[in-house]
């Protein structure tokens, strides 16, 4: 099973800044997500690996 590093890519993938303070990067989907908007919990089953971003 591959190990997922708990670090952010540089640069981050482009994402829509919805203005929420709890935006996360998902290392599995390699995408930035917000729990307040759709799609947050459908990318994978490893929510504990999401990395909080402060925008």
C-alpha positions, 0 to 999 in steps of 0.5 A: 500500500503506498504511503501518502505524505502529509505535505502540500504540493508546490504549487497547489492545484488551482481551486476556487476560493470560496472564502471558507476558513476550513479548506483542505488539500486531499493528498489522494485526489490531489485536489483542494476541497471545502466541507461546506460545499459539495464533493468534500467527502466523496473524493476518498475515505481518508478524511483524516489525511486531509491537510487544512489550508489557511487562505 
